[in-house]
Amino acid sequence: MKKKILKYQEILNKEIDKINFYKKPENLYKPIKYILSLKSKRVRPTLSILSYKLFKNDLDNILIPSISLELFHNFTLIHDDIMDNADLRRGKKTVHKKWNKNIGILSGDILMIYAYSLLEGLEAKIYGKILKRFNEISIMVCEGQQFDMDYEEKALISEEEYLEMIKLKTAVLIGFSLELGGMVADVDKNTTNKLYSIGEMLGIGFQLMDDYLDVFGSPGFGKKIGGDIIANKKTYLMINLLKKSDEKDIKIIEGLKNSNNDKEKIKLISELMIKYGINILAKKTIGDYFKTALNELEEIKSESDYKVILSEYFNEMMVRIN
């Protein structure tokens, strides 16, 4: 399985390198080349390829559409980093920090336009429905980002609000990644709906896992441990900690919000999470989402070996917290 995944990632990287971003004005196109060159596992286009391979043997028809998702995803990263005023992306300077905000906005816009233009080579019979679905997903991603920013201004949000936000911001694009493979393969609507649902479950589980690893992961995973705690982010873990804590511990949590001692803040909050079993709750919830995705994958009608490969790929994502 790993050899196949690495092979597809290599093919994707080579194909992305062929896109003509080597032109003027350099300040428009260099940031695009820069963000696309940053280390990435190309999860979304890889999922599209694996999904397509459930039904078809070739690679040619899905390769370019899958890359359109990667370009769109990187457009959202450039703009999200500007809105979050983030310094780093994949361990390197964000586009707006390396250049400036105006360049970041414009380069992101161009990347989005290129993402859509790559769909133009699709067969006429599937182009319209894929474009329509891409538009729907794009709108949902923007809605998710706005909810995320709105929730920064709220003192409290519910678990339901948070799950809806991460579904829109993160999971719908992963859902569409799998759905796109089925749409390009021109399978029936029930199957593409099922593929989308699998990806949505996977995407929510993936984001919750990111929340978990921020507190209980190891630096080897490439995440700064405790970053969400330092930033007072309303993650799944923090929402449930506030829900379960007694009055005394709520006061401790509130008192730490403006603390400048990051090390102590991370230590105390993570200890409280363990005290109230938030780590166990989070692992169970993550496991439930991944299991749902795997169970739904089993329902897909396909005799291809890629069903097993997809299942193994899901499990590889999950193994990071076990």
TAZINOR-V724495 format. One record per pair of residues at least 4 apart in sequence whose C-alpha atoms are under 6 Angstrom apart, sorted by sequence separation. I is the first residue (numbers start at 1). J is the second residue. D is the distance in Angstrom with one decimal. If there is no record, write none. Layout:
i->[I/I]
j->[J/J]
d->[D/D]
This chain:
i->[26/47/53/62/69/76/77/81/88/95/96/103/104/123/166/167/168/176/199/202/212/213/219/234/241/245/251/266/274/278/287/306/81/88/89/93/96/122/167/182/228/245/273/274/87/88/87/21/96/95/182/215/214/215/214/179/179/178/179/48/178/176/45/144/175/45/144/145/175/144/174/175/141/140/141/172/171/174/78/171/75/171/75/75/167/72/226/72/71/68/68/65/28/205/205/201/202/202/201/198/51/48/52/47/48/51/52/47/44/48/52/54/54/54/1]
j->[30/51/57/66/73/80/81/85/92/99/100/107/108/127/170/171/172/180/203/206/216/217/223/238/245/249/255/270/278/282/291/310/86/93/94/98/101/127/172/187/233/250/278/279/93/94/94/29/104/104/192/225/225/226/226/192/195/195/196/66/196/196/66/165/196/67/168/169/199/169/199/200/168/168/169/200/200/203/108/203/108/204/111/112/204/112/266/115/115/115/118/119/107/286/289/289/290/293/293/293/178/177/181/177/178/181/182/178/177/181/185/302/304/306/309]
d->[5.4/6.0/5.9/5.9/6.0/5.8/6.0/5.6/5.2/6.0/4.2/5.9/6.0/5.9/5.4/4.5/5.6/5.7/5.9/6.0/5.9/3.9/5.9/5.7/5.9/5.8/6.0/5.9/6.0/6.0/6.0/5.9/5.0/4.6/5.3/5.9/4.7/5.4/5.9/5.6/5.2/6.0/4.9/5.9/5.8/5.0/5.6/5.5/5.0/5.8/5.4/5.7/5.0/5.1/5.4/5.1/5.0/5.5/4.8/5.8/5.9/5.6/4.4/5.0/4.2/5.9/4.5/5.6/3.6/4.1/5.2/4.5/5.2/5.4/4.6/5.6/4.8/5.7/5.9/3.9/4.6/5.4/5.6/5.7/5.9/5.3/5.7/5.5/5.3/4.3/5.8/5.7/5.4/4.9/5.2/5.4/5.8/5.9/5.6/4.6/5.4/4.9/4.0/5.9/5.0/4.8/5.5/5.7/5.5/4.6/5.9/5.9/5.4/5.5/5.7]
